[in-house]
Amino acid sequence: MVTPGARRQAVLHLRADHAVSERRACLVLGADRASVRYCRRRGDDTVVRARLRALAAERRRFGYRRLPLLLGREGVRMNHKKLRRLYAEEGLQVRRRVGRKRAAGPRVPLCLPEGPNQRWSLDFVSDTLTDGRRLRILVVVDDFSRECLCLVADTSLPGKRVARELDAIIARRGAPGLVVSDNGPELTSIAILTWSQERQVGWHYIEPGKPQQNAFVESFNGRLRDEFLNETLFLTLARARVELALWQKDYNEVRPHSALGGQPPASFSVPPCSPPSRTLRAAQGRGGLRPSLTAAAHDGLDDEGRDGKTALDRTEKHRHDERGGNPGLYF
């Protein structure tokens, strides 16, 4: 009990429970009566805080020494210690740049989404085929409903391909308010920055070396790795796409999620804004080494699990099927 606030609470406790005077309680506890009677007179700093955030967003590399100069030009006079406190409470500290040049996100901390389709998290997962070839998997998760929006497997996923896959999701669900990702070269490319500006979708990059800032998709990656990738062998890339589609459907519609009270993520999904593409389904093809999820597929589709054109197939880059090409994804 060394802080003034703790002493103040102790004096109030003695006066309420033991019916002693304020003078007697302060004498017993060794508290100063002026400190006990002190009333906070700090004013409302909402306007200053808002302006400080706006200036920090406009001048991204300005710290607490230069921002007061800009505030002073607008007629705001404030003690430098108080400004430093407000600056720290708003989380506006300028991060030191290290390493290569990267695209930067806003300096304001992220808030939790309050509804579906407000914020998506994006990341990549790596795995190998049985012949040793590596493949990458693009993962997109809705941070509110925990729904897996896509699992795209390929040997290479550049920025343009990521933009096309995001367009395919938007065709089914509508555009998100914000996308969160790390600082990978595919996600900081000119193609992604151009896509974000053209679609008017905010893009937030987490700080390098802090994957906990993208916790929703990192948690999903752990489940994907533990429950599926470590339990399955992929003979071909086509078979990997089929198995991923089946596991994604099982995850969204069947698997209970602990953060949702044991309900599957699909029960929290947002209704589509336009007629959705047909559900990706798969037949029981050759080469699958994990029969637990493939037993329900019996509709006689091709090995890549396509039963109709999706929104991705209707884009300009994916019309080879109608010109006699092989079925599947083109890039």
Secondary structure, 3 states (H helix, E strand, C coil): CCCHHHHHHHHHHHHHHHCCCHHHHHHHHCCCHHHHCCCCCCCCCHHHHHHHHHHHHHCCCCCCCCHHHHHHHCCCCCCHHHHHHHHHHCCCCCCCCCCCCCCCCCCCCCCCCCCCCCEEEEEEEEEECCCCCEEEEEEEEECCCCCEEEEEEECCCCHHHHHHHHHHHHHHHCCCCEEEECCCCCCCCHHHHHHHHHHCCEEEECCCCCHHHHHHHHHHHHHHHHHCHHHCCCCCHHHHHHHHHHHHHHHHHCCCEHHHCCECHHHHCCCCCCCCCCCCCCCCCCCCCCCCCCCCCCCCCCCCCCCCCCCCCCCCCCCHHHHCCCCCCCC
